């Protein structure tokens, strides 16, 4: 991410009618009940006997009811949008569709709450509601890795990072999928009341108070399905089949019969990722597979994944996965004692990705940037910390 990303607006004063201890949860029809229940459980149950300070919960309907969940249950929220005006924290736990716009009245209520100093939280697909309200513009954010390409493509001014379990950007916070919603809610309790209170709550919920690692271990190796009907699909398929060769983006642009600039623009508009970052990501993912399933040395893995040198592999591997190739292999084998690695020939890219017909990239990006220097791509080199950003890795 670029260092010039907007810093969080620290110290924004809370409007007099809002209270820090009041948490409003905004529900919509068609939302998943599990995600919706997370903030209700964290902020809506009195656990003062366990040393957890009490919040006051307001469950608000984001649109006219009754609200039906994905399982067909019918809910009636005790409050409407007007109750948000009393909340110091507003949580959007989910949104029913990543392709449809949220109700304008709900977006207005969120913007007003933010302007009046409330902390705004989007869990999983709730990030799409925050983005639609303009609250993520110029900010770092995350969501479930599966939806991150769509978030990046629909809202290019948002700096989407699908590796993180959650991102705290001060007065606007977002999280990845279901379990990461619990992580973020615990983080909020920790921020408000300290580690002891968050630890006590985690024990009651029977979850770890802090999880290590990010979403990268869950990232799909494949690309958005809509690319299958695009002329660029052929170029993507060729690239995945030839990762063991040294080629660059200019080579891909030539295969697409496009200038480098046109190719960059078309590729980014289609996938949400700059082609250079997508290519680096695919090479690192291939290296990850070889480290898991073969006995090739790190130098040999670098050559078989198209890196110009082992040093290049090590640098990109550490930036993407937070570990050196050798340490990654050792940790992987320690987790799988006695497992027999398949022969190296089993790792031919064409066998690993039979579905370039439904190719779907792990390199997910967001935000405009200099095409010569990746700046907001999910797995790019050079990912400086943002002011005030606190994330779980």
C-alpha positions in Angstrom: 0.0 0.0 0.0 1.2 3.5 -0.7 2.5 5.6 2.1 0.3 8.5 1.0 -2.9 6.6 1.9 -5.3 8.6 4.0 -4.4 8.4 7.7 -7.3 7.7 10.1 -9.1 10.8 11.4 -7.9 10.4 15.0 -9.5 12.3 17.8 -12.8 13.0 16.1 -15.1 14.2 18.9 -18.2 12.2 19.5 -21.5 14.1 19.2 -23.1 14.9 22.5 -26.1 12.7 21.9 -24.0 9.6 21.2 -22.6 7.4 23.9 -19.4 5.3 23.7 -21.0 2.4 25.5 -23.9 2.2 23.0 -23.4 -0.2 20.1 -25.8 -0.2 17.2 -25.9 -3.3 14.9 -27.4 -2.7 11.5 -29.3 -5.7 10.0 -30.7 -6.2 6.5 -32.9 -8.8 5.0 -31.2 -11.7 3.3 -28.2 -11.5 5.7 -26.5 -14.7 7.1 -27.6 -15.3 10.6 -24.2 -16.5 11.9 -22.4 -13.3 10.9 -25.3 -11.2 12.1 -25.2 -12.9 15.5 -21.5 -12.2 16.3 -21.8 -8.6 17.4 -25.1 -9.5 19.2 -23.3 -12.1 21.3 -20.2 -10.0 21.9 -21.9 -6.7 22.8 -25.4 -7.8 23.8 -24.8 -10.1 26.7 -24.1 -8.9 30.2 -20.9 -10.6 31.3 -19.9 -8.2 34.1 -19.5 -11.1 36.4 -16.6 -12.2 34.3 -15.0 -8.8 34.3 -16.3 -7.7 31.0 -17.6 -4.1 31.0 -21.2 -3.9 29.7 -22.2 -2.4 26.4 -25.7 -1.3 25.5 -26.9 -3.0 22.3 -29.3 -1.5 19.8 -30.4 -3.9 17.1 -31.5 -1.7 14.2 -33.3 -2.6 10.9 -31.5 -1.2 7.9 -34.7 -1.4 5.9 -38.4 -2.1 6.3 -39.1 -5.5 7.8 -39.7 -8.2 8.5 -36.1 -9.2 7.9 -35.5 -12.7 6.5 -32.1 -14.5 7.0 -30.4 -16.7 4.5 -31.9 -19.7 6.3 -35.5 -18.4 5.9 -35.9 -17.2 9.5 -37.9 -14.1 10.0 -36.5 -11.4 12.3 -38.0 -8.2 13.8 -35.5 -5.6 14.9 -36.6 -3.6 18.0 -35.1 -0.4 16.5 -35.0 1.4 13.2 -32.4 3.6 11.6 -33.2 6.5 13.9 -31.6 4.7 16.9 -28.2 4.8 15.3 -28.1 8.5 16.3 -27.4 7.4 19.9 -24.5 4.9 19.1 -20.8 5.5 19.6 -20.1 2.3 17.5 -22.1 1.1 14.5 -21.6 -2.4 13.3 -22.7 -3.7 9.9 -22.2 -7.5 10.2 -23.1 -8.5 6.7 -24.7 -7.5 3.4 -26.9 -9.8 1.4 -25.3 -9.2 -2.0 -21.9 -8.0 -3.1 -23.3 -6.7 -6.4 -26.4 -4.8 -5.3 -26.5 -1.4 -3.7 -27.5 -1.0 0.0 -30.6 1.2 0.8 -29.8 4.9 0.5 -31.4 5.7 3.9 -29.0 3.3 5.6 -26.0 4.8 3.8 -27.1 8.3 4.9 -27.4 7.1 8.5 -23.8 5.6 8.4 -22.4 8.8 6.9 -24.1 10.9 9.6 -22.9 8.6 12.4 -19.3 8.8 11.1 -19.5 12.6 10.8 -20.6 12.8 14.4 -17.7 10.8 15.6 -19.0 7.2 15.8 -16.8 4.3 15.1 -18.0 2.4 12.0 -17.4 -1.4 11.7 -18.0 -3.7 8.7 -17.7 -7.4 9.3 -17.1 -9.6 6.2 -19.4 -8.4 3.4 -20.5 -5.5 5.6 -17.4 -3.8 4.1 -19.4 -3.4 0.9 -21.9 -1.2 2.8 -19.2 0.9 4.2 -17.6 1.3 0.8 -21.0 2.2 -0.8 -21.3 4.9 1.9 -17.9 6.3 0.8 -16.4 5.6 4.3 -13.6 3.5 2.9 -12.4 5.9 0.2 -8.6 6.2 0.5 -8.4 3.8 3.4 -7.1 0.3 4.0 -9.8 -2.3 4.4 -10.3 -6.0 4.2 -13.2 -8.5 3.6 -13.5 -12.2 3.0 -10.7 -13.2 0.5 -13.4 -14.6 -1.9 -15.0 -11.2 -2.2 -11.9 -9.0 -2.1 -11.5 -8.9 -6.0 -15.1 -7.6 -6.3 -14.6 -5.0 -3.6 -11.4 -3.8 -5.2 -13.0 -3.7 -8.7 -16.2 -1.9 -7.6 -14.5 0.6 -5.3 -11.0 1.3 -6.8 -10.3 4.0 -4.2 -10.3 1.5 -1.4 -7.0 -0.1 -0.5 -8.2 -3.7 -0.2 -5.8 -6.1 1.5 -7.3 -9.7 1.6 -4.4 -11.0 3.7 -5.6 -9.5 6.9 -8.0 -10.9 9.4 -9.1 -7.4 10.2 -7.9 -3.8 9.7 -8.3 -1.0 12.3 -8.0 2.3 10.6 -9.0 4.3 13.6 -12.7 5.3 13.2 -13.4 2.8 10.5 -12.7 -1.0 10.9 -13.3 -4.0 8.7 -12.8 -7.7 9.0 -12.6 -10.9 6.9 -15.0 -13.8 7.1 -17.0 -15.2 10.0 -14.4 -16.1 12.5 -12.5 -12.9 11.8 -15.6 -11.0 12.8 -15.1 -12.4 16.3 -11.4 -11.4 16.1 -12.4 -7.8 15.3 -15.1 -7.6 18.0 -12.6 -8.8 20.6 -10.1 -6.2 19.3 -12.7 -3.5 19.9 -13.3 -4.7 23.5 -9.5 -4.8 24.0 -9.2 -1.3 22.6 -12.0 0.0 24.8 -11.3 -1.9 28.1 -7.9 -3.5 27.9 -6.4 -7.0 27.3 -7.8 -8.4 30.6 -11.4 -7.7 29.6 -10.9 -9.0 26.1 -9.2 -12.2 27.5 -12.1 -12.8 29.9 -14.6 -12.4 27.0 -12.6 -14.8 24.8 -12.6 -17.4 27.6 -16.4 -17.1 27.8 -16.7 -17.5 24.0 -14.1 -20.3 24.0 -11.9 -18.7 21.4 -8.3 -17.5 21.4 -8.0 -13.8 22.5 -5.7 -13.2 19.6 -5.2 -15.3 16.5 -1.9 -15.3 14.6 -1.7 -15.5 10.8 -3.9 -13.9 8.2 -6.1 -15.0 5.3 -3.3 -15.9 3.0 -3.5 -19.6 4.0 -7.1 -19.7 2.8 -6.7 -17.7 -0.5 -8.1 -19.5 -3.5 -5.6 -20.2 -6.2 -8.1 -19.5 -8.9 -9.5 -16.2 -10.6 -12.9 -14.4 -11.0 -15.1 -16.6 -13.2 -16.1 -13.8 -15.5 -12.6 -13.8 -17.0 -13.4 -17.1 -18.7 -15.3 -15.3 -21.5 -12.8 -12.6 -21.9 -10.0 -12.7 -24.6 -7.4 -12.2 -21.8 -8.4 -15.7 -20.5 -6.1 -17.2 -23.1 -3.2 -15.1 -21.9 -3.8 -16.0 -18.3 -4.0 -19.6 -19.2 -0.7 -19.4 -21.0 1.0 -17.6 -18.1 -0.1 -20.3 -15.6 1.1 -23.0 -17.9 4.6 -21.3 -18.3 5.3 -20.1 -14.8 8.6 -22.1 -14.9 9.8 -19.8 -17.7 11.2 -16.3 -17.3 8.8 -13.8 -18.9 7.5 -10.5 -18.0 4.3 -8.4 -18.4 5.5 -7.1 -21.8 5.5 -10.7 -23.0 1.9 -11.1 -21.8 0.9 -7.8 -23.5 2.4 -9.0 -26.7 0.5 -12.2 -26.6 -2.7 -10.2 -26.1 -1.7 -8.0 -29.1 -1.9 -4.9 -26.8 0.4 -2.2 -25.7 1.7 -2.5 -22.2 -0.4 0.4 -21.0 -3.6 -1.0 -22.6 -2.9 -4.4 -21.3 -2.3 -3.1 -17.7 -5.6 -1.2 -17.9 -7.6 -4.1 -19.3 -6.1 -6.6 -16.8 -6.8 -4.4 -13.8 -10.3 -3.6 -14.8 -11.0 -7.3 -15.3 -9.4 -8.7 -12.2 -8.9 -5.8 -9.8 -5.1 -6.6 -9.9 -2.1 -5.1 -11.7 -0.7 -7.8 -14.0 2.8 -7.5 -12.5 1.5 -8.2 -9.0 -0.8 -11.1 -10.3 2.2 -12.7 -12.0 4.4 -12.4 -8.8 1.6 -13.8 -6.7 1.2 -16.8 -9.0 4.9 -17.5 -9.0 5.0 -17.4 -5.2 2.0 -19.7 -5.0 3.7 -22.2 -7.3 6.8 -22.0 -5.1 4.7 -22.6 -2.1 3.3 -25.8 -3.7 6.7 -27.1 -4.7 8.0 -26.5 -1.2 5.1 -28.5 0.2 5.3 -31.4 -2.2 8.8 -31.8 -3.5 12.4 -32.1 -2.3 13.8 -29.4 -4.6 16.2 -27.0 -3.0 15.1 -23.4 -2.6 17.4 -22.5 -5.5 15.8 -25.1 -7.7 12.3 -24.0 -6.7 13.2 -20.4 -7.7 14.3 -21.6 -11.1 11.2 -23.7 -11.6 8.9 -20.8 -10.7 10.4 -18.3 -13.1 12.3 -16.2 -10.6 15.5 -14.7 -11.9 17.3 -15.6 -8.7 16.8 -17.3 -5.3 17.1 -13.9 -3.7 14.1 -12.7 -5.7 12.1 -15.7 -4.6 13.0 -15.2 -0.9 12.1 -11.5 -1.0 8.7 -12.0 -2.6 7.9 -15.1 -0.6 8.5 -13.3 2.7 6.4 -10.3 1.7 3.5 -12.5 0.6 3.6 -15.2 3.3 5.6 -13.7 6.1 8.2 -16.4 6.1 11.3 -17.5 4.3 10.9 -20.5 1.9 13.1 -22.7 4.1 11.1 -21.9 7.2 7.8 -22.3 5.4 8.8 -25.8 4.3 10.1 -26.8 7.7 6.8 -25.6 9.4 4.7 -27.3 6.8 6.5 -30.7 7.2 6.3 -30.3 11.0 2.5 -30.0 10.7 2.4 -33.1 8.4 4.7 -35.7 10.0 5.2 -38.8 8.0 3.4 -37.6 4.9 4.7 -38.7 1.5 5.3 -35.9 -0.9 4.1 -36.6 -4.4 6.7 -36.6 -7.2 7.7 -33.3 -8.6 6.0 -34.0 -11.9 2.7 -34.0 -10.1 3.2 -30.3 -9.7 3.0 -29.3 -13.4 0.9 -26.1 -13.5 -1.5 -27.6 -16.0 -2.4 -30.3 -13.6 -2.6 -27.9 -10.6 -4.9 -25.5 -12.4 -7.2 -27.6 -14.6 -9.6 -24.8 -14.3 -7.9 -22.0 -16.0 -11.3 -22.3 -17.7 -12.6 -20.8 -14.5 -9.3 -19.0 -13.6 -9.4 -16.9 -10.5 -6.3 -15.0 -9.2 -5.1 -14.8 -5.7 -3.4 -11.5 -6.5 -6.1 -9.1 -5.4 -5.6 -5.4 -5.6 -7.2 -2.1 -4.9 -6.8 1.5 -5.7 -5.2 3.4 -8.5 -1.5 3.5 -8.7 1.6 3.9 -10.7 1.6 1.0 -13.2 5.3 0.7 -12.8 5.2 0.4 -9.0 2.6 -1.8 -7.3 1.0 0.2 -4.6 -2.2 -1.3 -3.3 -2.0 -4.9 -4.6 -2.7 -7.6 -2.2 0.7 -9.4 -2.4 3.0 -6.7 -3.8 6.5 -5.9 -2.8 7.0 -2.9 -0.6 3.9 -2.8 1.7 4.7 0.0 4.1 2.6 0.4 7.2 -0.2 2.9 7.2 -0.4 5.5 10.0 -2.7 4.2 12.7 -3.3 0.9 11.0 -3.3 -2.1 13.4 -3.9 -5.5 11.9 -3.8 -9.1 13.0 -1.3 -11.3 11.1 
